[in-house]
Amino acid sequence: MFSSYRQGAGLVVAALLTSSVLLTAQTRASREIPAALSLIREADLKRDLYAMAGPAMRGREGGTLDEMTASAWVAEQYRKIGLVPAGEGGTWYQWFNMTRTRVSIPNSSASISGRPLGVFRQIIPLGTVPVEASGPVFWVNDPTDTTVDVRGKIVATMARVPAASSIRPTSYTFAVRYSDAALNATTGPLARRGAAAVIVVADAAVDSAFDAMNSARSRGAYDVANAMPRTGGPAVPVGPMPALGTGQVPGFLVRTMMGAALRAAPVVELHIRLERFESPSVNIIGMVRGTDRKLRDEYVIFSSHQDANGVRTTTEGDSVHAGADDNGSVTVSQLAAARAFVRQPGKRSVLFINHGSEERGLLGSRFHIAQPVVPVSQMVAVINGDMIGRNHPDTASLLGAQPPHRNSTALVNMAMRANALVGKFTLDSLWDRPTHPEGWYFRSDHVPYARANVPALMYSTNLHDDYHTPRDTPERIDYPKLLRMARWMYLTGWFVANAAERPGIDPGFKLER
């Protein structure tokens, strides 16, 4: 009996010890979570996203009045929340000029045997290059036949059926993805064999995407002066306009109905001229000042972008690319984090930056890292997000968490701890790998900072079929998931803002594709 009593007492003691350990762990975890976390609320995220991605914003295309409308809206939210303006001259704004180079429709022309073709109506230049070419069309029945001599000729051929592996699996509509792959498969080999120009006749699948291809290609190419180049390095001016007869072999797309006319070996005239102009774009920057006198001149950056893809061709009755997930989801999460930091500041200061014209080539972040509002040496971490409100409710990605993209193990550990406490997501590591076909790590605003050796992460719930389409609307967002993502990002930033030591760069880090 005594033995039974001792055994029972031991079980009670063990249970009490286990309970004590659990309570201690729960207490420790609760102490890590600031009270202001409760200010990040689903209702606020939903209200703000319906405003930012609503019809009035018209898709917020970079370099347009619609982006300006969205930027002013973000700045007004910053003001209401109580942030301090941290842009130029005591304002919310850091302005830059977006340089756009495109085919000049009034100064370009194309014709077949003297019959004019409407540029970007009946014939689409596939690149932003000047062209001066005339002569008979050389029709190629089989563009894969390498015995056919195409050197110096204006070649016309049907679009090749692309390899299934070359069709990007998750970006844009399938018709556009298929068309891009088909055009690359057709023009590339002929250009490498010496063709002077390549005219691709659309098959039925490519023809169905003709208007969408037209809308995308007519926009041209974008850049920004005095910014970090796309592949890193010191700030440079925008390069000169391409000269006639230099650069890539020009390619063109025509509709299926043009095939018969081109098979008849007509004479074609191709005269493509470019134009270049500048449009204003802007970064919106607000700040919460840190509380520690020694640490307040170090900055944690929360990063998003306010632009989307504007008004384009009509898809399923809608032409506005509302950009709810891309990237309204992160912007409204950033606003929620700002409310929390205003109520409960950290030891370090926090910058909230909406980067302009991200969709045009990371223009705002490339400009800011070259012309920063605070010294780069005082930027301790960038908490960037891109598309955080869709897909499976319990999965997410943390890009920059594994080599070769990881530049700060210390920052990754803080993010992992925050996920364990409030996100509780199963992390998908595939999207962070350099072998992933989307190259997803390199497509958002953390990249210029990482190239400048600022610890940086990208939070995402990854691509989906509505990406860059009019279907990316507020009603398709998973708001409970968005709430968890917003709290995860906020708590990571809170850990960085209050850490005794700033997260360091891993030895030997070098960002490479």
Helices and strands as residue ranges (DSSP letters): H 2-32, G 35-39, H 42-52, G 55-57, H 65-81, E 84-85, G 88-90, E 93-103, E 109-112, E 115-117, E 123-125, E 131-139, E 154-158, G 164-166, H 174-192, E 197-201, H 204-208, H 210-217, E 221-224, E 251-254, G 256-258, H 259-263, E 267-272, E 274-288, E 299-305, E 310-315, E 318-321, I 324-328, H 329-343, E 349-355, G 358-360, H 363-370, G 376-378, E 379-385, E 395-399, H 409-418, I 419-423, E 426-427, G 430-432, G 440-443, H 447-451, E 456-460, G 474-476, H 479-498
